[in-house]
Amino acid sequence: MEQFATTKFELPSDVIALVPMRNVVLFPHVLMPITVGRVKSIATIEHALQSKKPIGIVLQKDATIDDPGLDALCSIGTVANVVRHVTSNDGTHHAVCQGVARFHIEEMVEGYPFMAARVRRVAEQKQVTTQAEALALQLRERAVEILSLLPGVPAELAHALQATRAPSDLADITASLLDTEVSEKQMLLEAVDTEERLQKVLQILSRRIEVLRLSQEIGARTKEHMEDRERKYLLREQLKTIQKELGENGDNDQEIAQLKEAITNAGMPTDIEAQTHKELGRLQRMPSASSEYSMLHTYLEWMTELPWRLPEETPIDLNAAREILEADHFGLERVKQRIIEFLAIQKLKPLGRAPILCFVGPPGVGKTSLGQSIARALQRPFVRVSLGGVHDEAEMRGHRRTYIGAMPGNIVQSLRKASARNCVMMLDEIDKLSASLHGDPSAALLEILDPEQNSTFRDNYLGVPFDLSRVIFIATANVIDNVSPPVRDRMEVIDLPGYTQEEKLQIALRYLVQRQIEANGLHEEQCKLTSKALSNIIANYTREAGVRQLEREIGRVMRHAAMRIAEGKQQQVHIDAADLDAILGPEKFEHEVALRTSLPGVATGLAWTPVGGDILFIEATRVSGSGRLILTGQLGDVMKESAQAALTLVKARASDLSIPATMFEGIDVHLHVPAGAIPKDGPSAGVAMFIALASLFTNKPVHHDVAMTGEISLRGLILPVGGIKDKVLAAQRAGLRTVLLPARNQRDLRDVPEVTQAALQFVFLETVDDAIQAAY
């Protein structure tokens, strides 16, 4: 059979694959299920599925023969198409076949893994006689009569018989409905003449009508004497027999009992448990082959597997929590302090409404791992829900059960995964949600994150309220501005800016090196990476706020060491800063500030990006023209307005800057911000643009190790900006020495590490005059 499964046979047009049946006769124009278990019969079904060709259904003369030959088969059978095929667990194959036409077996054909024969199709009589029409009319009336005597017959069957006009088709369909011996059905199949077949069907039908009438009279007389228990037992036995004949497993009593026990033990609220038991009663009354049975069974499994019962909570140990945070994270002192305060409130008031923390910062600064540390400190399960790219509200609230393939939303799925109603759930990348035609998922978050509403959160799939008030929600985002204001209002935002070079070095020494040693199959004594090498990687091979790229570069170094050790060339690998060029290639970043700012008209600005701070070069030049301001470098509307204000301010202060008024005549000023493929916008480049233009017109270069940030007004005032810590760290990474900041941003230096403050000189600006004096 395995060999046949990969082989496709081509049969001649007059040869057909046969399925011999022990007790089934299939008539043309009739849809009937059959069950096959013999090897050759299974091969016939698989051949039909592969070749898309019909098969031949023929009755055995002797049902006890396992491998019948030509003599053991009836001469006339039915050509049939396989409409559907199902394989049960015991290896039995079930197929639904549609009868097409009669055929006559001429001879058997050998050489195939299935039974095949050369056949001649028997054509139906096209001419209909008056006698045949009269017989068909009487047969239709008798057939409708017998259907009225049979219990549970659908009305569509009577309509189908009324709609069948061809006498030959009517005789075949009626013959298939007869509850008679197989030999009689075969006799009707072999009656090729239409009139003869109609008469024989009428005779059998009249006899069955009399039997049914008598059976109904007997049943009516005995029904009042049958006890209800005996009646139910009889019906169950009949149902089991019918399901067995149809190839269905009716043994679902054990599944129902298991579901009933699971519902009782799930700890649901009383009203929800009553509704679930009601759905279980519906399931018990459904046939297992029904499509709704599978859907309802899956729903009840979801209901029983959700953590309805609140587990016993472990007391919070603040000292242990502080140790966990210190062991998992270096730096982030203010963030750790806020988490300890959060845990302290949880300890003092366990049933209180916990605030929803939202960690905001560049990638790789440890937002997700902070959530894991909180879960460890609380000794609760941790589950992460990734919201990046979610644009369908149903992914949060679930789909209604009326839809095919409906499932609960991500929140309910995560609760089942955590198996605890008081888990720590991290809503990762909450700023990456987007609205679409399918709704706004951030609107669903309003109910999930609101302590006043989430105790009765209703998932569309469950259809019942679920209490989310004991779940500790923690969100993460790169840019808080992308989060909708109503959602932002429900969270407490905690900023996680980037790390300094010293902090990165400590993180690498304490965590990253050891992690990469283990990930690459090394032992600590086999590979030594010096602090100088790590400092070189941080300064010259990475330029990021977090430590992800740093870990990748360390991983590259460890893979090189693993290769050397695996080849047997070295037993120990010692890597210093001088070895990095051969392993990692040339340095990816160079300190180009001095080169870029050695000419007049160039200033170094500081910018904030979703991945941390960065330096920004602003170049200005003048060419012959008509007084236009040309802006290039993918600038947004805010930066365009800052450039226009800077040029106006330079013209207004031309006399103070000793710039001749004639210098602005007959020229165009071109202001360019390099890296033109990257969109740039934000209110923090006004000072740098003003200094670049002033340097251009005064022909004085800006000092190469000075960077600046701040916005300007037309009166020459320096306005405060945001993202000071990220910008200061970017200046340190770029090797700058002096940073010009608005005077009103002096209070933001409290967030800057003391090491960074000691390495840089800060000049605080009130007006543009202060900026000119410091820049030159």
N, C-alpha and C positions, 0 to 999 in steps of 0.2 A: 504493500500500500504506500509506503514512503516513496518507492520508486515511481509509482503511478502519479503521485501528487505533483511531480515535477515534469510529467510527460503529457503532451496533448495529442490525442488521436484524431485523425480525420477519417470519418466514415463515408462510404459511397452514399449517393442520394437515396438508394432503395434499401439501405441497411440502417437499422435502428437498434439502439441499446435497450435491452429488456429488463424489467423488474417483475419477476414472478411473485404473485401475491397468494397467500394461503386462503384468505377469507374475505377479500375485498374485490369488488367489481366497480370499475370507474366507467361512467357513461360520458359521451361527448356533451359539451356545453355545461359540465358540472364541475364545481370546485370542491375538492375533497382532500382531507389530510390522510397521509399514509405513514406507516412506521416501518423502517427497514433495519435489519440487523445482520444479514448475511454479507459476507465480504464482497461478493460479486454485485449484490444489489447496492451496497454503499459505493462501490466503484462506478456503477451506472449513474448514481446521483451526482457524484463529483465530476464525472465526465460531462453531464448535462450542464452543471454550473460553470465549467471551464469553457465549453464549446458553445454555450447558449443554444443548444439544439434540443428538440423534444426527445422524450423517451417513450417506451412502450409498456403499458400496464396490462398484464395478462394474468388470468387466474390459473392456478395449479389444479389438476384433476384430483390429485391426492395430496392433502395438506401435510402429510407426514414426511414427504421426501424433502431432504435438505438441498440436494443439487439436482433439480429436475432437468430432463432432456426434452427433446421435441415431443416425444410420445406422452410425457407427463404434463404437457401444457395444453390448454384450450387453443383451438385454432384461431379464434377471433379475440382481439384485445382492443385497447384504446390508445391512440396517440395522445400524449399529454405534455404540457409545458410545466416545468418546475417554477412555481411562483415564489415560494419561500422555503428556506431550509434552516433547521435548528438542530444542534447536537446537544443531547442531554448529558448529564454527568456520568451515566453508566455506559456511554459509548453508543447508545442507540440514536439513529438519525431519524428525524421527523421532517417530512416535506409536505407542502401544500401544492397539489397538482391540479391543473386546469385541463379537463378533457377537450380534445380537438376533433378527432374523427376516429372511425373504426378502421382496423387493418386486419389483413389475413396473413398468417405466417406461411411463407413458402418453404424456407429451409433455414437451418441454423448456420451461423458463420463463426468459425473458430479463429483464434489468434489474438484475442483481446482479453484483458484482465476482467472483463465483464461479459455477461451473456448478450449476444447480438444475433440478429436474424434478418434475413432478407424478406421483406414484407411487401404486400400489395394493399394500398389504401382502398377502402370500400367507399365509393361515392354515394352521397345521399340522393334520393330521388327528387329531382327538381320539379316535376309535374305533380300537382296536388289534385287528387280526384275529389269529386263531390262526396263519395263515401268516406274518404279520409277526413274531410272537413266536418262531416256530421259526427264521426267518431271523436274527433278532437274537441268539438263542442261539448259532447257528453262527458268526455274525460275531464275537461276543465271544471265542469260543475261538480263531478264526483270528487275531484282533488280538493276543491275548495271546501266541500263537505267534510272530508276526512281531516282537513286542517282545523276545522272548527271543533272536531272531537278530540284533537290532541292538545294536551295542556302545554302552556308556555310557548306556543308557536308565534313568532313575530308576525305582525300584520304585513310587513314588507314582503314576506314569502307569498302570501295570497295575492298581493298586487303584482308580484313578479310572474306568477302563473297566469294571471289575467292578461298581462302584457305580452306573454309569449304567443305569437300568432302562428308560427310554423308548426304543423302537426307533428313532424318528426322530432323537433326540439322539445315540444311539450311532452311527448311520450318518454324521451330520455330523462328529462328533469323529474317527471313524476315517478318513473321507475327507480331513480336514485333515492327518492324519499320513502320508498316502501320498506316497511319492516318485515322482510321476508327472508327465505333461505337464500344462500349464495348461489345455489344451483339454479333457482328460479331467475335470479338477476342475470346470470350468465345466459340463460335461455332467452331473456329479453334482449340482451346485447347481441346475440347471434341472429335475432330476427331482423334481417336487413330490410324486408318489405315493410313499408310504413303502416299500411292497413293492418297487416298481421300483428305488428308490434302494438298498435293501438288497441286491438281487440284483446290481446293477452294482458296488457296492463290494466284494461278495464275489468277483466275477470278477477285478477288478483286484488285490485282496488276494492271491488264490490265485496269480496270475501273479508278483507281487512276492516271495512266499514261495519260489517255485521259483528265482527269480533269486538271492535272498539265499543259499539253500542251496548253489547252485552257486558263488557268490562265496566262501562260506566254505570250500568244498572247495579252490578254486583258491588262496585265501589261505593255507590250511594247508600246501599243497604248496610254495608259493613263499616262505613266511616264513623257512624254514631256509636259503634261498639268498641272502636279502637282507642285505647288510652293515649293521652298526649305524649307520654314518654316513649311508648312503642312507635308512635308515628314519627317522632323526631329521630329515633334511632334508625328507622327504615330510610328516612330521607337522607341521613348522613351516609348510610351505607351505599345508597344509590348515587350520591354525589361523589363518593370515593371511587366507585366503579366507573362512573362517567369520566372523571378526571384521569383515571388510569388508562382508559381506552383512548383518550385524547392525548396521551403522553404528557400530561401535566402532573406535577408533584402536588398532591393535595395535603401533604403532611406539614402544614404550617401551624398546627396547634402548639408545637413546641416554641416556635418563634413568638406567637401571641403570648404564651405564658411568660417567656423571658422579658418581653416588652412590658407586660403588666407588672412584673416584679421590679423592673428597672424604674418604672414610673413611680411606684410606691416608695422606692429607696432614694429617689432623686432629691427629695426635700423641697419640692415645689410649694409655692403658696397654695392655699386651699382652692381658690377659684381657678387657678391655672391648672392644678392637678385634676379638678373635675372636668375641665374642658379637654385635657389630654386624654382622660379615660373615655370621653365621648368620641374622640377621634379614633381611639383604639377599637371601640365598638363598631364604628364604620369599617375599619380595616378588617375586622373579623368576619363581617358579612360580605366582603368583596371576594370575587374569585382571584386566585393568585396570578392568573394570566392577564388580568386587567392592567392597563398602563397606569391607572390611578393607584393601583395597589403598591407599585414600586415607589411612586412619589410620596404617598402617605406613610409608607414604611420608613423612608429616608427622613421624613419630617419628624416622626416619633423618635427615631434614633437621635436626631439633633436635640430634641427636647430632653431626652434622658441623659445625654452626655454633657449638658451645660452645667456649670458649677452654681446651682441654685443655693446650696447651703453655704453659709459663711464659715470658713475654717477658723480654728482657734488661733489667735494672733500671738506671736512671740514677743515678749517685752523687748523694747528697744534699749540697747546699750550704747550710749553716746560715745564712751571711750573707744569701744570696739569700732564704731562707725568712723570715728576720727582716724583710727589706725588704718582702716580699710581705704579711706580716701587718700591718706598720705602714702600708702603702699602702691596704690593704683595710679596716682597722678603727682607730677612734680609742678610746683608753682600754683597758680590759680588760687591764691590765698583767699581773696574776697569771695570767690565762687564757693570754695569749700566752707567758708564761714556761713554763707547763706544756706547751704545744704544742712549744716549742723543745726542751724536755727530751725529749719523746716522739720528736721527729725525730732528736735526737742519739743516742738508744738505737738507733733504726732504722739509723742510719749505722754505728754501731760493731758492731752485731750484726744484719745483714740477715736472717738465717734464724731469728732469735729470735721468740718469741711476743709479739706486740705487745699491750699492754693495750687494752681496749675502752673508749674514752672516751664518756661520756654528758654532754652539755651540758644543764643544767637551768636554766630561767629563763623569765620572762614572754615573751609574743609580741613580736616586733619588736626584740629585743636583739642579733640577729646570729648565732643558733645555726647555721642552715643555711649562711650565708655563711662561717662559720669552717671548716666541713667542706670547702667549695669551695677555701678558701685552703690547707688542708692538702694537698688533691689537687694544686694548682698547685705547692706547694713540693716535693712528691714527684715531680712531673712524671708523674702517673698519671691515667688516666681517672677521672672522678667520676660516680657514678650514685646517684640518690635513690629510696628505696623508701618510699612513704607508707603508714604503718600506721594512720592515723586511720580508725576505723570498721571495721577488719578483725575479723571475728568467726568466721571459718571456718579451722580448722587447715589445710585443703587449700590455702588461699591462700598458705601458707608452704611446705608440703611438696609441693604439686601433687596432681592427681587420678590415680588409677590408670587405665591405658589401657583398661580394660574399660568405662569410662563414656563415653557419647556426649559429644563436645565436651571431652574431657579435655585439660588443658594443664599444663605445669610450674608450680611455685610462683613467687611473686614474686622469690625469691632467684635462681633459675636464669634467669628471664626477664631480670632486671637484668644478670646476668653476660653473657648473649648481647648485650644492648644495649651493655655496656661493651667487649666484645671483648677483655677482659684478665682473667686469673685473679688478678692482683695489684692490682685497682682499689681505689679508696676508695669504700665503700658506706655511704651515710647512711641509717640506719633512723629516719625522721622520725616524730615524734609517737608514741613507743613507749608513752607512758602512755595512749593512746587505744585500745589493744587491749581486746577484751572477749570473754569466753567465751560459748558458746551451745550449742545441741543438737548442732552440728557439730564440737564440740571446743574446746579452748583454744589459740589461736595462740601465746600466750606460752610454752606448753609446748614448741612446736616451736623457739622461740628459744633454749631451753636448749641444744640440740645445736648450733645455728648459732653461738652466742656462746661456746661452751666450747672452748678451744684443744685440750683433750684429745680431743674428739669430732669437731670440724668437719673434720678431715682426711679423714674417711670419711662425709661427709654424704650421705644417700640421699634423693633426691627420688622420690616415688611414681610419677611419670610416667616418669622415666628408668629406674628400676629398677636402677641401678648406682651405686656410690659416686662422689662428686665431691669433690675436695680444695678446701676453703674456707680452709685455714690461711694462705694468702698474701693473702687479702682483708683490708684494713684497715677494720674496722667502726667507725662513729661513730654514736651514738644521740643523739636530742634528746627532751626532755620538758618540759612546763610544770610538772607536779607529780610529784616522784619518789615520793611516797607511793602514787600510783596504779599504780606498777609492782610486779609481784609480787616478793616477797622473793628467790626463787631467781634470777630474772633480774637483779635489782638487785645481787646478790652477785657476778655475773660482770662487772660494769662498774665503772669508776672514775668517780665522779660529780664533775663540775666545775660549780660554781654560777656563773651569769651574772646578777647582779642588774641592776636598772634603772640608767639614766643620770641624772646630775645635769643641772640646767638648763644649766650651762656646757658639759658634754660634749655635750648635744644641740645647742647652738649651734654648736660646732665641727664636729659631724657634719653639720649642715645646710650650713655654709659649705663644707666640704671635699667632700661627696659629694652630698647630696640636691638642692641647688639646681641644680648642673650636670646631674644626671641628669634632673630635670624640665624643664630648659631644652631638652635634646636630645629628650625624649619628646614635647614639644609643638611641635616644629619651629621653635624659636627659635635665635638666635645669642646668644652671651654679651653682646655689646654692645647687643642690642635690649632686654634687660630687666635692670634693676638692683633687687635686693631688699636693703634695708639691714639691718644687724645689729640695729638697734632693732626693725624690723618682725619679724624672726625671733624676737627675744626676746619680743615681744608675742604672737606666735603660740604660742610654747612655754608662756608663762605663762597666757594667757587663752583659748586655743582648743583646747588639748590638756591632758590630764591622764592620762598613761600612763607605764609604765616604759620602753617601747621608743620607736621613732621612726616606726612605721608611720602613725599618724594625723597626725603632723607632716608626713610626706612627702605625704600626701593633701591637707593644707591648703596646702602649698607648690604642689602641682599645681593646686589651684583658683586660686591667685594667678596662676600661669603661663598657665592657660587664659584668664583675664581679659585678661592682657597680649597673648596671641596673638590674641584677638578684636579688640582695639583696633588692633593692627598690621595684621591682615588686612582690616579695614574701611577702612584708610587714614587713620584719624583721628590716629594718632601713628606716628612712626618709631622712637622710643625711649620705653620706659615705665619710669618711676622710681617705686618703691613704697616708702613710708615707713610708720611705725606709724600715722599719722593716716589713711592710705588704707584700712586693713584693714576698718573698719566698713562701708564701701560695697561692699567685695568679698566679705568673708566673713560679713557680718551682725554682729549684736551679739555681744559676748563670751559664750562658752558657759559659762565658769566664773568665779565671783566668790569673793572671799575673805570668807566669811561667818562666820569663826570668832568675831570680836568680837561680832557680832550674836547668835550662838547662845549664847555663854557669858556674856552680860551679866547673866543672872539666876541666883539660887541654884538648885542642883539640876542643873546641866548641866556635864559634863566632856568633854574631847576626848581620845579614845583613838586609838591607832595599831593598824592591823590589817594582816595579810599576806594577799594574795589571789593566785590563780594568774597574774594579769596585773600583779603588782607590789604595792607598798604603797599604803595609803589611810588617810585619817583617818576616825574613827568617833565620832559624837556620841552621848553617853549622857545621857538626860534622866530625871529622877526627880521625882515629886510625891507628895503625900499627900492622901488624901480620907477622909471618914468611913467607918468599916467595922468589921471584926472582927479586924484584925491580919493580914490576908492579904498575901502578896507577889504582885503581878500583873505578869507579864512579857509584853511584846509586841514584835514586830519580827522574827519568823522566827528565833528564837534556837534553837541546838542544845542538846543535853544538857549539853555542857561549859560553855557560857555560862550556862545556867540554874543549874548548881551554883555557878558563880562568883558569880552575883547573890545566891544564898541565903547563901553564905559571907560576902559583903560586908555584907549586912544584919545577920547575926549578929555580925560583928566590930564594926559601928557600935554595936549595942546593948551589946556587952560593954565598949566603951570610952566609953560615954555620959558617965560622970563625968569622964574625962580630957578629953573634948571639950566639957564644960560643957553637956551636953544633959540637960534634966530628964527623969526616968524617966516622968513622966506624959505626955510628948509621944508615947510609943509606944502609949498606950492609946486604944482606940476608933477606930483609923485603919487604912486599907489603904495600903500603899506600892505605887505603880505605877512600874515601871521600863520605859522604852521606848527602843528603838534605832531611829531613823528609817530610811527606805528599807526599809519592811516587806516589800516584794516580793522582797528579796534575802536568801537564807538566809545566816545568820551563825553561825559556831561556831569554837571554838579557845581554848586556854588562855593568853590574853594580856590579857583585859579586866578582870581582878579589881581592879587598882589603880584604873582609871578608874571602875568601878562603886562602889568604896568612896568615892572622892573625891566622886562625884556625890551619894551618899547623905549623906555627912558635910556637904557644902555645903547640902543641903536642910534637914537638921535644925539646923545651926548658923546658917542664914540668911546665909551668907557666899558670895558668888560666886567662882568660880574665875577666875584671871587669864586673859584672853582669848587670850594668845599662848603658852599652856602646853599641851603634849600629853604623854601618858604611855602607857607600856605596862609590863606585868609582871603576874604572878599573885601572889595573897596566900594566906597560910595563916591558920588560926584563931588562931595565936599572934601574928599581926601581922607576920610576916616577908614580905619581898618576894622572890619566886622568879624565876629567870631564864626567858626565853622565846627564841624563834628569830626569824629574819627581821629582824634589827636593821638591816641596811643598807637594805633595802626600806622599812622603817618610817621611818627617818631621812630618806631621800630624799622620802618622801611628806610628812613634816612640812615640809621645805624648800619643796616645791611649793605647799603650802597657805599659805605665808607665816608660819609659826610661828617663834618665836624661842627658846623653851626646850623641851627634851625631857627628861622624867624617865625614867630607865632603871634597871633593877635593877643593883646594884653588881657582881653576878657576870657581867653582860653587858659590862663595861667593856672586856674584851679584844676584843670583836667590833667595836669602833670602828676597829680596824686596817684593816678592809675598806672603811670609809667614806672617800671622797676628802677630801683635806686642805681643799679649797675649801669643802666642805659643813661640815666640822668647824669651820672658822673662822667660818662664817655662823651657827652655832647655839651655844647655851649648853647644856651637858649637866649634869644633876644626877643623881648616882647614889644610889640608895635602898637602905637596909638594912632599914628597917621602915616601917610605914605612918605613923609619926610624922614621918619625913623627908618623906614624900609630902605630908602635910597642910601642913607648914611651907613647902614649895616651891610648892605649888599656890595657896596664898592670898597 
